[in-house]
Amino acid sequence: MFRFALLFSALFLFPALAFADGEVGPRASTASKELMKAINNNLLETVNGGGFASAIGQCDHDKARFPARTSQRAQLVKIARVSLKPRNPKNAPDTFEAQQLVQMKEDLAKGELKPRYIGKEVVNGKKYYRFMEAIRASAFCLNCHGTESELDKDAIAKIRKMYPLDRGSGYREGDLMGAVSVVIPMGD
């Protein structure tokens, strides 16, 4: 069963649309980019107002001011950030996402990381397009997700308090941190 990070189906103003395969990538990519933009803007605002320790937990996509119009346009069932090393357990991948993240990691090691990964899946008799776009560590990310020696001491204390099972540290610039995962129902 899907973990519905952000459930928009009840918000749709339009009936579900059937998308041609070629339309899924651009629609899901737009939703992915808008989510990451909202998260990044939220993070920058928080860091500028109170430092990196104040931003711990703000990266959570539920707290980002994510534009609802994207979900209406793309008819999303789910959009979430997932990782094989999640800080927040709710960002753990499902089976499909885990397989794609492993593939992304292997492709990155070979210098062949694709900009997006698209697949199809049937769950409980329903067909879905699956879309994933890689998230790579930037210098900014390393302030909270780098090695412990790089992290702000106040940030470390807050991470340990909020996320006692944290696995989302130890990255270097350019590492694959995870992916934005988008699920779109297929037309019958």
N, C-alpha and C positions, 0 to 999 in steps of 0.2 A: 504494500500500500504506500502511496506517495506521502511524504511529509510535506504538507502544504505550508510553506514558509509565509507566503503572501497569497491569500486566496481571493481572487478577484471575480470569480464566475458570477457571484450574486450581484456584482456591480455593473454588469454589462448592459449597455443601453441598446445593443444590437444583437440579433440572433447570431449564433456561432457561424463562422464562415469556414468554408472548406478552402484550404490553401494548397496551391500547387507546390510541389517540392522546391522549386526555385524561389518561391516567396518566403519560405520559412527562415532561411538564413538571414536575409536582410531585416525581416521583422524582429526576429529574436535578437539579432545583433544590436538593433536600435534599442530594444528594451534593456539589454545588457549594459550598453554604454550609458544609458540614462540612469540606471541603478548605480553604476560605479561613479558617475559624475555627482549624483546626490550624496553618496557616501563620502566621497572626497571633499565636497564642499562642506559637509557637516563636520568632518574631521578638521579641516583647516580652520573653520570658525571656532571650534572648541579648543584646539591647540593654541590659536592666537589669543584666546580669552583666558586660558589657565594652564598652558603647558601640556606636555605629553601625558603626564599622569592623569590629568582631567579628561583626556580623550579615551582612556581605557574603557571599553564598552560602547563607545560612540560609533565605532566602525560597524556595529550591528545594523544590518540593513533595515530592521524593523524601526529603528530610530531615525533613519534618513528620511528626508522629505521626498519620497519617491513619487514622481508624477503619475497619477492614476490614468491619465490619458494614454500612456503607453500600453497599459494592460487592456484598455478598451480597444485600441487599434490592433494589438497583436493577439487578442483573445487568449491570454496566458492562463494556464492552470497554476503554474508555479514559477517563481523566479527566486533564486537563492544563491548565496555563495557557499561553496563546499570545499573541503580540504581533506587530504589524507592525514594531516596533522592539525586538527582543529583546536583553536583556543577554546571556543564555545562548543560543547558537545552537540548542540542543535545544528551545527554546521558540518556534521559528519555526513559523508556521501551515502546515497543508496547504492545498490549493486551496480546499476548502469553507470552512475557517476564515478564510482571507485574504479571500474574497468577503464573508463575514459581517462581518468586522472593518471592511472598507471601508464597508459599509452602515451599521454602527453609528456610525462616524465621521461619515458624512454626516447620519445622523439626529440625532446630538448637535449638530451645527452648526446644524440647523434647530430644535433644541429638542424633538425628537420621539424621543429614545432610548427604546426599549422595554425593559422589565425583562429580557426573555429573547427569544431567537431560536431557533425550532425548525424543523427541516427533515428531509428524508429523502434518503437517498443509496443508490445501488447500487454496490458495489465487488466486482469479480470474481464477479458473480452473487449476492452476498449483500446483503440489505437491512438498512439501519441507520437508526435515528433519530439525528439530530444535534441537539444542544442547546448553546447558548452563552449565557452570562450575563456582562454587561459588568463590567470592573474599572476603576474610576475612581480617579484619584490623590487621595489624602487628604494632609493636611499631614504626617502621619507618613511616608508614602511618599516625600515630597520630600526627606527627609534623605539618601536614597540615590539617588533618581531625579529630583531637581530639576535646576535649572541648576547649572553648575559653581561659580558664586559662592556658592550656597547649601549646597554639600556640605562636610562635614567633610574636612579635608585628608588625614587618615589613611584615610578611606573612599575618597577619590579614588585614592590610591596603591594600595590593595588592589583596587579595581575594575580599574584599568589592568593590574595584575599577573594577576588571575584571569580577566579578560575583555578581552583585547586588542582584540577586535572589538566591544566594547560599543556598542550603539545605544540602550540603555534609560535614557538621561538626558535632561534638558531639559524635563521635564513641569512643568505648573502644576497647582495644585489644581483638581480637576474634570475634567481631561483624561481621555480614554479611553486607558488604558495597555494594555489587552488584554482578554482574556475567559477565563473558565473554559470549557473545551470538554469535553462529555461525549458519548460514543458508546455507544449501546445497540442490540444486535441486535434486529431485528424478528422476531416469530414468523412462521413460514411459513404 
